[in-house]
Amino acid sequence: MTTEMPYAEVIGDPIAQSKSPLIHKFWLDRLDIEADYRACHVTLDALPGYIESRRDDPAWRGCNVTIPHKIAMLDLVADPGGVRDKIGAMNTVVRQDDGSLMGTNTDAAGFLAPIADYDWSGKHAVVIGAGGAARAVLFALKQAGIAETTILARNGLKASGLLMQSSMKGGVLPMDARLPGADLLINASPLGMMGQPALEVDLDPLPTDCLVYDLVYAPLETGLLKAAKKRDLAVIDGLDMLIGQAALAFELFFGATPPMEDDDELRKRLTA
């Protein structure tokens, strides 16, 4: 596959819900960069072949990686930054001029950006999910100074391994467990996403100053955020992380800093 115009992609299964093309095309247009950004449906079985097909395409600048490929990607591309050991998931692949592919993770920094001004030292966080997004979240929480993390997951063994890898104090509970009182609740699972089962969780145990952060952005106002607002809890929706991680990837793909001063207009388009 060859094309003259430089381009990058987002890959996943499913992929129709992705807002990444809208974000990157918005920035490309604002900066008058002649390039493209696409969504590409790639199944897990087809992932190795997809990666190989892009190595020889000099117009391909790289890809963002979403569900369910963030862990599988670790075995397919170079890892110069030690993402495997630090986070255990990749969400961005960049093609070098010689055709080699480098993987990294922009999710952690994107997740942390909207909560970076809070003082999290000594606080307790609850994370729902134990997949690729949760791995980036735990890495970021450790950097932020969170003292204890409780993971709610279907697979307790997988969640325990994730917690151990993060070197954080905490514990693991089943998905239907009663929430512990916490300072921060994060949904890092696909539950509540368009086309996925709803996230069923009782927020009553949370204190009034708990912050609820849902990484799902389609729909933007998830059932979790609606329930949190009914309790007058502070909330952060998935667009903040999505835009934050996309900005870092955009620089890697296209060598330019996104015009973040236009964030308000970008957000309006994403929520139209």
N, C-alpha and C positions, 0 to 999 in steps of 0.2 A: 504494500500500500504506500503510495507516494502522493504528495501534494505540495504545491509551491508555497502556499500560505502556511506560516507557522501555526500550530494548534496544540491545545492540551485538551484533556478529557476528564470526566469523572466516570468511574466504573463501579458497578455493583449489581446485585440481583435481589430485589427489584431496583430499578433506577428511575422510573417515571416520576417519582416524587421529588427528585433532586432539584434544588434551586440553585445549585452551583453554576450552571450555564448562564442563568440570568445575572448572577453577581459578577462573574468574570467578564461577560460581554458588556455589562454596564461600565466597568472600569476600562476595558479596551476602547470602548467608544469615547469615553471622557478623555482619555489620554491620546486619542487618535493613533492607536497602534493597529497596524494591519495584521491581525491574527484572529484566530477563532478558538472557541471553547465549546466542547460538545459533551453530550451524555452518551455513554456506550454501555449497552446491556451485556454483561459478561457473567456467565455462570461459573461456579467453582471449578467444574471439570474443564472448562475452556480457558481458565486463567493462565496456565503456563504457556499455551499456544498464543494467547493474546499478547503476553509480554514479549515472547520471541519475535512476533510479527512487528512489534514497534521498534525493536533495536536497530533495524536497518532503514528506518524512515527518518531522515534528517529534519523533516518539518515537525515531527512529533516532539514536543517539549517535555511531555510527562503527563502524569495523571494524578488526580485525587482518588482515593480508595475508600469505598464505603462498604456497608454490610453486604456479604459476609467475608470479605477478602483481607481484612486488616492483619490477621494473624498469618494466613497462608502466604501473604506477600513477603514475609520474612525470609522464606526459603528460595525466593526467585530473583532477588536483586541484592546488590552490595549494600553493606550496612556500616559505612565509615564512622558514623557517630555513636555506634553501640546501642542502637534503639532496641535491639532484641533483649539485651540485659537490663536496660534502664526502664523500658516501658513494656515491651513484649508485643507491640503492634505497630504497624506502619499505615499511615493514611496518605502519604505523598510519595510519588516516584518521579525522579527527574532524570532526563536523558542528557548525558554529557556529549561533547562534540565528537568523541571517539566511538560513540555508540554504546558505551557502558551505561548501566542504569544504577542510580543511587536512591536508596529509600530513606525516608525520615518520618518524623511525626510532628505535625503542626497542631494536632488536636489539644495537646496539653496546654500550650501557650494560649490557644484560642479559648479554651475553657476557662483559664485563669483570668483572662483580661477583664471581664466585667465584675469580678469579685476581688481584684487585686488590692483595692483600697481598704478592704475590711481587715481587721486584726483577727486572724484565725488561730493565733498561738494558744495552745491549751484547749481548743474547742473539739467538739464531737461531731462527726459527719456520718450520715447514713447514705450509702450508695446502693441503688437498685440496679442489678445487672452485674454480669461478670464476663462480658465480652471485650472486644477491642476498645470500645469507647471507655469502658470502665477502667481498663488498664491505664489509659492516658489520664483519666480523672484521678486515680490514686497517686500517680506520679506527681501530678500538679498539686494535690492536697498535701503531699509530704513537703513539697517546696514551699507551700503557703504556711506551714507550721501547725497543721491540724494534728492534734495529739492522739485521737482515737477515731477509728473508722469501723462502722458496722456494715457488712455487705448482706443484702437480701438477694438470694439467687435460687434458681431451680436446682442447680448442680452445686451442692455444698462442697464437694471435693475440689471442684474447679475454683470456686470462690476462695477456699482456704489456701490453695496454691497461689492465687493472685495476691491475697493478703500477705502471705509469707514473702513473695517476691518483692513486694513493696516495702518490706521491713517496717511496717506500721503496726502499732498496737491496735487490737480490735477483736472482732468476732464475726461469725457468719450465722445468719438466720434463714429459715425457709421463706419463700415469697409470701406466704400467707400469715407470717408471724406479726404480732403486734409491734408497731414501731417503738423503738426506745426514744426517750426524750433527747433531742439533738439540736444543735445550732444550725445545721445545714443539711437539707435533704436533696439528693440529686437522683434524677431518673436517668441512668445511663443505659437503659434497655430500649428495645424497639416498642415496648408495650405502650399503647396509646397512640401509636403512629397510624396514619391512614392505611387501612388494609391489614392492620395487626390487631390482636385482642386488646381490650381495654386494660388499663392498669387499675386494679382494685386495691386500694390502700386506705386505711382509716387514719386521718391526720389528727385526730383528737389528742393523742399523746404528745404532740409537738408543742413546745412552749410558744408563747405569743411573739417572741422575737426571732423565731426560726426563719431562715431564708429557704425558699423552695425553688429549685433550679431544674428545669426539664430540658434535656438536650434534644428532644423531639421538636421538629419545626413544621411538620405537616400532619395535622393542623397546627397552627401557631398557638392557639389557646387550647391546650389539651385538657382532658378531664382532670388531671392532677392540678393544673394551674387554676382551673375554675374552682375546684374544691379548696385550694389554698386561699384564693381571693375571698371566698365565703367566710373564711376564718380570719380575714384581714391580715394574712401573712404576706410578707414581701416576696415577690416572685421575679424570676428571670426566665425568659423564654429561649428557645433554641436558636433564634436568629443571631443572638449576640456571639455565641460560640461559632456558629457557621460563618459569619462575616469575619470574625477574628482569625480563624484558621485559614480561611480563603485568602486573606490579605497576605499572610506569610507565604502561602503556596504561589500566589500570583507573582510575587517578587522572584521566586525561584524559576518559574516558568518563563516569564517575559522580561525579567531584568529591570522592572520599574516598580516604584512604590505606588500603591493604589491611592486615589484621591479621597482620603478618609473624610475630608470636609464635606463630601457629598453623601455621607451616610444617611442623613435624614431622608433624602430623596430615594436612595437605594432601598431603604426600609419600606417606604411607601409602595414602591413597585413590588417588593417581595410580599407585601400583605394585601395587594389589590385583588 
